[in-house]
C-alpha cells in the first residue's frame, strides 16, 4: 500500500482555487472478470491524496469526505464513473448535493468543443510510461476546464437559452452566460442552415422536457450540433449520444427522415440526378428508412438494387452524419460499387459526400487501410463497404463499438446461404458479431437493417429469417420480402437460352481439342458479329468455367482465336484492373469462375456461355442475369452439359463436406490448444495444416481446399461450444 496525503512540493495544486478538487481513479480487471479499484488521485489547493492498492476503508472515507466538502469537483467522466464507483466501494450513499458540484470535463468537451473528433484525454505521458497515471489525468481534466473557461468557447444564443432552461442551475460551474429571452430571428437563422429542419416539432420536444435535469444534456448538445452538422469535418459526439438518449430524441424530432414520395424524390434528384425511381425502388427504401421491419429487397439484376441502400445511407449521412455498413461478398464488387457511387456524387458536384464513401479490403496497402480506419473513427467516412470476415477483426470491432452504425445492409444476400455453409462461414457469424457492438438495448433504437439480392429461393429466405432471429434483442423486427406480391424470380424475355449436350473433355489438357472450346469460339464469333451489325461496337461476353485452371486454359485458347480475352478467379491479384478493363471495353471476353460479374453493371453484354453446369440453378440464374442490362438490349445464354458433369459436381461436393468423424478428430487436435489458452491465459493459434490429417487433405494440391475446410470446421466446432 502506497499513500501520499501530504502537501505536494509542486506548485500545480497551489494554482487551484479554494474549494476545487480534481479527481481521477483507475481500476483493473481481475482474472475472474471482476474489477478492482487500484488507484485514486485527488488534488486540491493545499495538497493531494494518491492512494494505490490495496485501498483501505479509511482512505476511501478520507477521499469522499474531501469530495463532499468541496465546492467544485473536476474530472473526466466522473459523474457516471468515478464518483458513483467510489461510493459503491465505500458502501456509502451519495448525498444529493454532490451532483450539483460536479464539473465533468467529458460533458463540457462534448458541449463546448463539439467539433473535436474525440473527447477523451490525450494522456501524452503514456508514450513514455505506457500506464495510466491518475494524477496526470486529473491535471489534464483541469486543463480542459481552464481552456473552456478562459477562451472564447461561446455558444449560440439558442443553445445558451435552452441550457439555462434545461440543465441544472449553475451548470456547468457558471460557464454559460445567462440568457432569459431568445431573439425571434434565432430560429429563422438556424432554418437557413437546415431547410429540412422541423423547428415546431423540435420546439415542442424541448418544451416538454423536465426543467433543470442533467439528463437533458443530450438535447442541449444536439442544439449545438445543429451548427456543426453542415461542416465537412463535423463529428457526432458518440460518447454523449450513447449516454444521454435525449440527443437522439431531439434529433428524431428535428429531422424525421424523408419517407413520403415527394421528399424521397427530392433526395434522389439531389444525390443521383434521377427524376424518378425505378419499379419498386421507392417501396423498399421507405420500409428501410422507417426501420419497423427488416426488408429483403429482391430486384432483378439490372433493376437498380444498389440505390435501395445507397440512398438511405446518404440520407442518414446528410441528416445525422450516421454510419452505414455495407457487408459485401467480393472485394472487386465493393471496389466497383464504391467507385461508381463516388463518380455519381461527383457528377452532382457533391464532392464532400463522395469523400464520405470508402471500402476496406485486403487488397489495400496497410497505410491505405489505416487511413480508412482513422476516417471512420473520426467521422469523416459515413458509408463503409467491408466483407463479413472483417467483422471478426478486433480493430473493426473497436471502431464500430466506438461509432455505432445507424444502418446495416447485406448486399447480394443470397451469398449468406449459398456460400456460408460451404466456404465462407463468416457469413453465418454476422449476427453473432453484430451483437458484440450493441451491449445495451437502448443503443440500438436507431439501427436499421436490410438485405438486398436479385434471387432468393425459399432456402435463402429461411436462412435470412434465422439471421434476423439471431440478432435477438437488437432487432424487434421481422423479415419482410419486398416488393410485396412479386415473385422472388422473374424471367427476363430479353434473354434467349440455348442448352446443348456436349461431351466433357477428360482433363484440362484436352481442352484445346474439345468440342466445348470449338462451340464456345463459334458462338462468340456469331454473337459478336450480330452485335456489331446492330450497335457498331464489339460488346462483351463472359465464359463461365468450374475451376481456376480451366479459366486460365480457356483464356489462353480464346486469345489464340483472336479474342481480346483475360481470366478472372479468386486467386488473381489484379481483380480490379480486370473489372475496369471489362467495363471500359478494353477486353472482349472474360473467362471466369463464379467470382466474376456479381453486381457489375455493364452495357453491351451480349453473350454468357457456361462450358459446364453451375453447382446450383440459382447460380445459373444469377450469372445469365448479367446479360442485356440496358433497355433495348438482347442477350444469349449458352449452356453445355453432359451426365459426366454432374458426376464431377457430386464428387466435388462430396470433397467439400466434412463428416462427423472428421469434425470430432479436428476437435481432438484443437482441444489441447484451447485448454492451454484457458490455463495460461494466452491466445490459441492453429494452422490449417494442423487439421490436414483429420480432414483427409494431406497432399500439396489439397492446400486451397484445406484452408476452406479448416475455416468451416472451426465454425461448426464453435457452434458446439
N, C-alpha and C positions, 0 to 999 in steps of 0.2 A: 504494500500500500504506500502510495506517494501522495503527500498533501502539502499544499502551499497556501496558507491563509494569511501570510504576512504581506504588508505593503510592498509593492514592487519597486525596485530601484529605477526602473524605466520611467520615462516621462509621459508615455501614452495615456495612462489612466488619469494623470493629473489634468489632461485636457477635457475630460468628460465633465459635463455639468452635474452639479449635485443632484442626487435622486435618480440619476440614469444608471442602469446596469446593462451590461452586454452579456448575452447568454449563448452558449452552444454546447451540445452534448454529442457523444459518439457511442454507438452500440456495435457489438459484433455478434455474428450468427454462430451459434453453437452447433456441434455435430448432430444433435437431435432435432435441429430446426428451430429451436427457441432463440430468442435474442437476449443478450445481457448488456446492461448499462456498464460501459467500461471507462468513460471519461466525462468529466463535467468541467467546463470553463465558465467562470463568472468574473467579469471585470467591472469595477466601479471607481468612482473618483478618488477614493482613499485606499485602493488596493485591489486584490484579486483573490479568487479561490480557484485552484486547479487540482481536482481530485481524480485519481486513477484507481482502477480496480485492484483489490475488492473495495467497493464503495460502501461505507457503513451507514447505518441509520442516522447517526449524529451528523454526518456530513450532508446527507440529504436534507435533514432538518435545517441545518445552517444555510444551505442554498435556498430553500423555499422561504425561510424567514427573511432573507435578504430580498428575494423577489417580491414578497408581499409588502415589504417596507418601501420598495422603490416607487418612484413617480412615473418612470417610463422604462419599459423592458424592450431592448432592441436585440433582434436576432433574425436569422433567415429560416423561415418555415417553423417558427417557434409556436405559433398559435395552434397548429394542427399536429405538431410532432413533439418538440422538445418539452414544452410546459406540461401538456397532458401526461406524457410519459413520466416526468419527474414525480408528479402527484400519484400516478399509478404505482410506481416503485416504492414510494413512501407510504402507500396505503392511506393517503390523506386526501380529503375533499378539497377541490379547488374553489377558493372563495370567488363569488361573482365579480367582485371589483377588480380582480386580476385581469380579466379580459379587456377592461377599459384602458389598462396601462400598456397593453401590447402594441409595439411598433414593429410589425413583421415586415422585414425588408424584401421578402419574396413577393408579398402582396403589393408593396409600394412599387417595386420594379415593374410588375405587370400593369399597374395603373398608370404610373408616370412615364415609364420607359417602354411603352408598349411596342415600339418599333424594333426592339432588340430581338435577335434571332433566338436567344435563350436567356433565362433569368437565373440560372444557377450561379453560385460563386465561382470566381475564376480559379482560386486556390493555386496561384502561381508557384507557391513554395513546394508543391508536390513534384515539380520537375527534379528537385534535388532529394527531398525527403521520402517521396513515394507513399507516405502515410498521411492520413488526415490529422490536422493539428487544430483542435477546437479553439485554442487561444487565438491563432491566426484567423480562423473563420469568424470568430466574434468580432475581431478588429475589422475584417473586410465587410462584415454586415454593417458596421457603424459607418464605414466609408461610403457604402451605398446610400445610407440615410443622409449623410452630410452632403453628398453630391446632389441629391434631390432637394434638400432644404436650402442649399446655398446657391444653386444655379437656377437658371430660368427653365423650370420644368412646368410652366404654366399650362393649365388645362382649358379647353374650350368652354365657353360660358354654359352650354347645355350640360356638360359633364360636371362642372362646378355646382350648378344649381341642383342637379339630381343627387350629387354626392352629399350635399347638405340635407337633402330630403330623406335619403335612403340609408346612409351609413351611420354608425353610432356617433353620437355627439362628440365633437372634438377629434374625430378620426380623420387622418392618422396624425396624431400629435400636432394638430392645428396646421398642417401643411397646405390645406386647401383654403384659400380666402373665401369668406362667406359671400354668398350671392342669394339674396332672398327673393329676387324677382328676375324674370327672364325676358329679354327683349323680344318683341314679336317677330323680328326678322331672323332670329337664330335658326328656327326650324326651316325657314324658306331657303336660307343659305345652304343648309345641310341637304335639302332636297335637290339642289343643283348638282351636288356631288353624286347623288344617287337618285336618278329619276324614278327607279322602281321601288324606292323605299316607301313602305306603308306607314306613314307617320301617325295617322289616327290610331292604328292598331298598336303601335309601339307606345304611344302616349297612354292609351287605356291600360296596357300591361303595367307600365311604370306606376300609374296612379293606384293600381290595385295591390301593389306590394306593401307589406307592413313597413312602417317607418322605423328608421334608426336600427337596422339589423345588419350584422356583418354578412349574413347570407346574401345580401343584395349587392355585394361587391362585384359579382359576375355581371350583373346588369349595368353597373356604372362603368366597368371596364369595357363592356360592349359599346357603350356610347362613345368612348374614346377611340375604340377600334374602328368605328364608322369613318373617322377622319384619316385613318391609315389604309383602309381597305383598297382604295384605288391605286395605291402606290405599288410599283412593281416589286419592291422588296418587302412588302407587308408580310408579317409573320403572325399567325394565330398564337395567342397566349395559351399554349397547350396545357400547362400545369393548372392554370387558373380555370379553364373551362372544364377540366376533369373534376375539380374540387368545388367549384361554385356553379351548380346547374343553372342559375339564373342567367348566365352568359348565353347558353344555347336557347333558353326560353325566350329571352329578349330577341335573339337572332331570328327565331321562328316567326315571331310576331312582326318583326321588321321586314323580313324577306320571305314571305310564303313563296315556295318555289313555283315557277310558272307551270301550270298543268292544263290550262284551257287552250283551245286550238289557236286563238289569235296570238297569245303570248309565246307559245311554243314555235309558231311560225315565224314570229319576230326573231327569236333566238336562232332558229335555223338559218334565216336570211343573214343575220349578223355574222355567224361563225362559218357558214359554208357557202353562202351566196345563192342558196336554192330557194325558189319561190314557194315550193310546196313539198310535202312529204311523199315518199313512195307508199305504195299499198302496205298498210298495217304498221308502218314505222311509228306513227304517232301513237297508236293504241298501246304499243309495247313501252314506249318512252313514258307515257303518262303513268302506267302502272309502276314502272321502275322508280319514278320520282315520288310517287305517293308513298311508297315503302310499306304498304299494308299487305302485300303478297310478294312472293318471290317469282318473278316472271321467267318462264322458259320461252324465250323468243325463238320461234322456228321460222326462218325466212329462207327461200331458195337461194342457192348460190347465185351471186349477182343481184340479189334483192336488196342490198344496202344494209347488211347486218351490222357493219361497224358503227354506223351513225346511231343505232339504237342504244349504244352505251357511250359513244364518244360525246354526243350532245349532252346527256345528263352529266357526264364528268366535267365538261366545260362549264355548264351552268353552276355546278357545285363549286368550281374554281372561281367563277365570276362573283357569286354572291357570298360564299362562305370561305373562300380560299381553302376548301376542303380537299383532302387527298383521296384520289381514286386509284385502286389497284386492279389492273387488268392481268389476270392469270392466263397465259397463252402457252400453247404446247410446243411451238417451234421458234427457235432463235431467228431464223430467216423471216418467218411470218411477222414476228414482233418488229424487226428492223424495217420491214416493208410498210407495215401499218403506221409506225411512228413517223417515218419519213413522209408518207402520203398525208398524214394529218398535219404535220408541220408545213408542208407545201400548201395545203388548202388554207391554213390560217394565215400564212404569209401573203397568199394571194388576196386575202381580205384585209391586208395591212394590219393584222393582229399579231405583230411580232412578239409582243410580251407574252401572249398566250402560247405561241409556238415554243417559246423558251421554257414553258411550264410542262412540256411533254418530254418524257425520257424513257429509256429502257435500260435494263440491267441484264447483261448476258455474259457468258464465259468467253465469248469472242472478243470482248473489250479488254484493253490492257488494264493492269492493276490501277494505274493512275486514272484512267477513264472511269473505272468503277468507283474509285474513291471520290471523284468529283460528283458523280451522280448521287452517291450515298450522302455526301455532305449537303447537296442541294435539296434532297428530300428532307433531311434532318432540319435544315434551316428554313424550310418552307418555300424555297424557290421553285421546286417541282411539285405540281399538283396532280399529274397523271403519270403513273409509273407502270410500265409493262414488265412482267417478270415471269419466270417459269415456276411450276409448283415445287420443284426441288429447292428453289431459293428460299421458300418459306421455312425451311428447316434450319437455315444458317443463323447462328447466334447474332451476327451483325444485323441482319434483316429483322429478326425478331425484336432486337433492341430498338431499332428505328421505329418500327410500327407500334411498339408499346409507347414510345415517346410521342408519336404523332398518329393517333388512331384514325384509320381511314373512314371516310364517310360512305364510300361505295366500293363494293367488291363485285367483280364480273369474271366469270369463267368463259372465255371465248373458245369457240369450237368445242362446246361442252360434251359432245359425244365421245371425245377422247378420254374422258374420265372413265367411261365404261369400257370402251374398246381397247384402250392402252393400259389402263390402271392395273388390271388383273394380270396382265401378261408381262409387261416390261417397264412400265413407268409407275411403280407403286405409290410414288409421292402424290399422284392424283388422288388416291384414296385417303391420303393423310391430310388433305386440305382442310377439312372441317376440324380435325384434331389440332392442327397448327393454329387455326384461327382462334380457337378457344384460349390459347395462351396470351393473346393480345388484349382480351377484354376480361379482366378478373372480376369486375363488378358489373352487375346487371345494369346499373344506371348509365354505364359508359356507352351502351350501345343504342341509346334512344334515337340516334340519328343515322344508324347504319342502314344501308340499302344493299340488297343482294340481287344478282341477276345471272342468268345463263343464256348463252346465245349459240345457236347451231343451225346448220342447213337441213340436217336429217336427224330424227330421233325415233328409234324403234321403241317398242314397249319396254324392252330391257334397259335401254338408255334412260328412259323416263323413270323407271323404277329405281335405278341406281342414283339418279339425281334427287329423287324424293328422299332416299335414305341419307344422302349427303346433307340435305336440309335438316332432317331429323337429328343428325349427329351434332348439329350446331347447338342443340339443347336450348338453354335459356337465352342464348344470343339471338335467337330468331323465333319469334312467336308466330311467324307467317307460314303459310303452306305454299307449296309449289303450284303455280298456275300456268298451264300451257297456253301460249298465245301464238297467233291470233285465235280467238275463240271460234269454234265451229269449223276450223280449217283442218284438213288432213295433215298429218305430220310429214307427208311427202307428196309433192305434186309434180307429175311428169311434165317436162317442157317439150312441146311439139317441135321446137326448132332443132332438136337433136334427133338424128337418124342413127339407129343402131344396126350393126351387122355382126352376126355371130357365126364363126366357122370352126369346124373340126379340122385341126391341122396337127400333124404328127409332131410330137415333142422331141427335140434333139436329146441324145443320150447324155451329153455333157456340154459344158461351156465351150470346149474346144471344137465341138461340131456346129457351133452357131454360124460360122461363115458359109457353110454349105446347106444350111437348113431351109426348109420351106417357109418357116416363120419369118426369117430375115428377108427372104425374097418377097413375100407378100407385104411385109412392112414397107419395104422400099417402093414396091409398085403402088400401094395405096397412098403413100406420102406424095409421090410424084403426081398421081391423079388428082388428089385433093388440092395440092399446091397449084397445079395448072388451072383448075376451075376457080380457085380463089383469085389468082392473078387476073383472069378474064373479068371478074366482077369488080375487084377493088384496086387493081393496078399495083398491088404490092404482094409480097410473099406470104404474109401472115406467119403464124407459128403453130407448132404441133408438139404434143407430148407423147412419148412412148413409155409406157409403164412396164417394168420388169420386176420379178420377185426378189432378186438379190443384187448386191452391190457389184459383184463380179460380172454379172450379166449386163448391168448398166454400163460399165466400162467397155465391155466387149461390143455391145450394140453401138455405142457411140463411135467406137473405132471404125466399125464397118460402114456406118452411115456417112461418116466423113469421107470414106473411100468412094461412096456413091455420090459425092459432090453436094451433100447437105452440110450446111454450117451447123455442126452438132457439138453439144457438150453433155456431160453426165452430171447427175446430182444424186447424192445419197448422204446418209447421216455422218459419214466419216470425212467428207471433204472439208478443207479449211476455207475455201472461197465461196461459201454458200451465197453471201450477199451479192458478190460480184456476178455470179451466175444469174441470180434473180434480176439484177439491174440490166444485164445484157439481154435477158429474155424479154423484159418489158420494153427495152429500147429498140428491139428489133435487130440486135447485133448477131443473134443466132436464130436459126430456123427451126431447130428441133432440140428438145431436151429429153434425154433418156434418163428415167428416174425410177427410184423406188417410191413407196407411198409417202416419203418425207417431203415431196415437192408438190407445190400447187395450192396447198391449203390457204385460203384467204387472199390469194393473189388475184388482183383484178387486172385483166389484160384483154384489150380488144384484139380481134383478128385471130382468135384461137379456133382454127377450123377442123382440127383432127386430134382425136385421142385414140391411141392404139394400146390395147393390153395384149402383150405377147403370151400371157398366161393368165388364168383367172386369179383375181384377188382372193384373199382369205375369206372375206365376207361379202354378201350382197351390198351391205351398207357402204363398204369401202368402194365398191364399183360405182354406186350411185354418186358418191362424193366426188370421185375422180372424173367421171364423164360430165359432171355438173360444171366443170370449168370451161366447157365449150360455150361458144356463142353468147358471151356475156353482155354484149351491147344490142340495142334494138336493131332489128333488121338482119342480124347475122344468122347464119345456119352452121350447124356443126355435125360431123360424122364421127361415130364411135365404133371401133372395130375390136372384137374380142376373139382371140384364138384359144381353142381348148382341145383337150383330149382326156380320156379317162385316166391316163397316166399322171396328168397334172394333179388330180385330186388325191391320188395315192401319195404323191410327193408332198402335198399340203398336209395330209394327215400325218405323214412321218415327221414333218417339221413341227406340227402342233404337238405331237407326242413328245418330241425332244424338249419342247418348252414347258411341259407340265412337270411339276415337282410332286413326287409321290409322298405319301405319309411317312414311309420308311426313310426316304432321303431327308425329309424335314426333321425327323427325330434324330438322325445322325448329324445333321447340321447343328442341332441344339446340343448334342454331346460335345461338339467342338467348341461352341460358344460359351457354354455354361461355366467352365473353369475361369474364363476371362471375366465374365460378369461377376462371379463370386469374388475374384481378386479385386475388381473395381470397388465392390461394396466394402470389403475388408480393409483395403489400403487407401480408399478414397482417391483413386486415380482414374483417369479416363481409360476405357477399354477400347482398344483398337483391334480391328480384324481385317485381314486381306481376303479378297475373293479367292485367292489361291488356297487359303486355309479350308475352303469349302469345296475345292475341286474334287476330292475323292468321294465325299458323300453324295455329291451331285452327279458323279459319273462323267466328269468333263475334265480329264487329265491330259488330253492331247493339246499340243500348241495351237492347232487350228480351232480349238474349242474356246479360246480365251474370251472372245467377244460375247458369246452366249453365256459363258461362265459369269462375266460381270453382271449381266442382266439377271441371270438366275439367282445370284447371290443377293442382289437387292430385293428381289421378290421373296426369297426365303426369309430374309431378315424381317421384312414387313409382316409376313404371316406369323413368325415367331413372336413379334411384338404384340400382335393381336391376342396371342395366347397368354401374355404376361399377366 
